[in-house]
Amino acid sequence: MQDMGILELDIPPIELHASTQCDIRSVEKAKFLADVGFSQIVLARELNLSQIAAIHQATDATIEFFIHGALCVAYSGQCYISHAQTGRSANRGDCSQACRLPYTLKDDQGRVVSYEKHLLSMKDNDQTANLGALIDAGVRSFKIEGRYKDMSYVKNITAHYRQMLDAIIEQRGDLARASVGRTEHFFVPSTEKTFHRGSTDYFVNARKGDIGAFDSPKFIGLPVGEVLNVAKDYLDVEATEPLANGDGLNVLIKREVVGFRANTVEKTGHNRYRVWPNDMPADLHKVRPHHPLNRNLDHNWQQALTKTSSERRVAVDIMLGGWQEQLILTLTSEDGVCITHTLDGVFEEANNAEKALNNLKAGLAKLGQTPYYARDMQVTLPAALFVPNSLLNQFRREAIDMLDAARLAHYQRGRRKPVAQPAPVYPQTHLSFLANVYNHKAREFYHRYGVQLIDAAYEAHQEKGEVPVMITKHCLRFAFNLCPKQAKGNIKSWKATPMQLVHGDEVLTLKFDCRPCEMHVIGKIKNHILKMPQPGSVVASVSPEALMKTLPKRRGV
């Protein structure tokens, strides 16, 4: 959650998690949130390993950190450019993604530094190489950004990190899974085969100069060969990998992605294919021989993901004992829950002891339609007894139902942490619009913890002049080698003078705060946005009667 006003409401005593929108970058803020009752906090993506470790050491809250997916160029919760330009608030989950637009960068003299590039568009976050270091820094919950992503993306990326974490756990003796169960995957995950804009580990290790995806915010995929010839309705290509009907292919022409879906693919020779697109793009005829070809949709690989692609099961140890008048079945799950079930009857010794014993083990291990698998099987009967399959199957099913119920009863639901005593004090006494205080309950919360002066959130339309509509660690001076800290010689002779970002009629001023290495994007809310209803006010004005009219009518009523 982001809105602190919720803590002033009468809510169920559930665990509270602080969203990345809370902009948790300092030890002081993290400790405050933990002390007011948050069990888990999502840290800002911009933090490095030492900063994460410092927060972990100072608080008892579980540390959650983004490890994969799209990167917001601004500090989360500190981006208002969408609302300023369109009235759509990123803080309310309705970002218009102005950061993915092309911009022209100008210096303080009006000279063009970069023309029509996606200068605020970041590569995608990928912390695969840093998982072990993040664990050592105290991260215990690994967050994957997945907004607007499809099923293939979710399956692929979660499988990738599940396998990476499992490998780390197997290698080290000091770690254990937070939950029970093992996952088996029926495909080979690849982070390169689903949507991404290139990869960066952002600031986890150190500031780097290649964190931006300036050429295109689109997914071009992996190189698969080159275009040899373009005809009226087909193209001939030489491929490094087999192509298939339905593949999504593309070429880059002057930084523009020209893509198409392969309707029919015909092999014409060794590594050579003739491809008929569903619709032949006109710009494809501009391509010269040996132009690089990319594939951003591998049809056969995607088809594999539409089927059952993984299976997670909990280990169960099975022990069958008893005597001829009663069978005793004990199931113990890997989380330590144990049940015992009995079956009364008269069970004769089997004529074929070995076969009967194997039948008992096989019958009890049939857990295919359950979330369990048999890790260990022991039969301690005084003799190999004959048990009809129908009875054995029913016996096993009843025991599994009992285990399900016992594990559910054993589950400890997380509860809301009590507020620390003495009550914590917020580290600031004055909150600007950057604190996103939008309602009276949030004001009550901050006043309760020592804040004296509170400015209204940006969405309240009190900030009508030029203000930072975006604050980011991404610095365009650094990206284009114009940073005073990079200058040779007398650094005092260099000044981080303001610059401009231009998109159409929109002009944004860039100001640089070199001490914390931040870039402030300065803008002004548009006049027509000021005339629009404030976020949330329209919903509040709808009467219950009007709301009922929007519900679909039930048939037969």
Secondary structure as GFF3:
##gff-version 3
##sequence-region A 1 557
A	DSSP	three_ten_helix	4	8	.	.	.	ID=ss1
A	DSSP	beta_strand	16	18	.	.	.	ID=ss2
A	DSSP	three_ten_helix	20	22	.	.	.	ID=ss3
A	DSSP	alpha_helix	27	35	.	.	.	ID=ss4
A	DSSP	beta_strand	38	42	.	.	.	ID=ss5
A	DSSP	alpha_helix	49	58	.	.	.	ID=ss6
A	DSSP	beta_strand	62	69	.	.	.	ID=ss7
A	DSSP	alpha_helix	81	86	.	.	.	ID=ss8
A	DSSP	three_ten_helix	90	92	.	.	.	ID=ss9
A	DSSP	three_ten_helix	98	100	.	.	.	ID=ss10
A	DSSP	beta_strand	103	106	.	.	.	ID=ss11
A	DSSP	beta_strand	112	117	.	.	.	ID=ss12
A	DSSP	beta_strand	124	126	.	.	.	ID=ss13
A	DSSP	three_ten_helix	128	130	.	.	.	ID=ss14
A	DSSP	alpha_helix	131	137	.	.	.	ID=ss15
A	DSSP	beta_strand	139	144	.	.	.	ID=ss16
A	DSSP	alpha_helix	151	171	.	.	.	ID=ss17
A	DSSP	beta_strand	182	185	.	.	.	ID=ss18
A	DSSP	beta_strand	199	200	.	.	.	ID=ss19
A	DSSP	beta_strand	222	230	.	.	.	ID=ss20
A	DSSP	beta_strand	235	239	.	.	.	ID=ss21
A	DSSP	beta_strand	248	253	.	.	.	ID=ss22
A	DSSP	beta_strand	256	269	.	.	.	ID=ss23
A	DSSP	beta_strand	272	277	.	.	.	ID=ss24
A	DSSP	three_ten_helix	282	286	.	.	.	ID=ss25
A	DSSP	beta_strand	291	297	.	.	.	ID=ss26
A	DSSP	alpha_helix	299	306	.	.	.	ID=ss27
A	DSSP	beta_strand	310	323	.	.	.	ID=ss28
A	DSSP	beta_strand	326	333	.	.	.	ID=ss29
A	DSSP	beta_strand	338	344	.	.	.	ID=ss30
A	DSSP	alpha_helix	353	364	.	.	.	ID=ss31
A	DSSP	beta_strand	372	379	.	.	.	ID=ss32
A	DSSP	alpha_helix	389	410	.	.	.	ID=ss33
A	DSSP	beta_strand	430	431	.	.	.	ID=ss34
A	DSSP	three_ten_helix	433	435	.	.	.	ID=ss35
A	DSSP	alpha_helix	440	448	.	.	.	ID=ss36
A	DSSP	beta_strand	453	454	.	.	.	ID=ss37
A	DSSP	three_ten_helix	458	460	.	.	.	ID=ss38
A	DSSP	beta_strand	466	472	.	.	.	ID=ss39
A	DSSP	alpha_helix	476	479	.	.	.	ID=ss40
A	DSSP	three_ten_helix	484	486	.	.	.	ID=ss41
A	DSSP	three_ten_helix	491	493	.	.	.	ID=ss42
A	DSSP	beta_strand	499	503	.	.	.	ID=ss43
A	DSSP	beta_strand	506	513	.	.	.	ID=ss44
A	DSSP	beta_strand	518	524	.	.	.	ID=ss45
A	DSSP	alpha_helix	527	530	.	.	.	ID=ss46
A	DSSP	alpha_helix	537	540	.	.	.	ID=ss47
A	DSSP	alpha_helix	544	549	.	.	.	ID=ss48
###
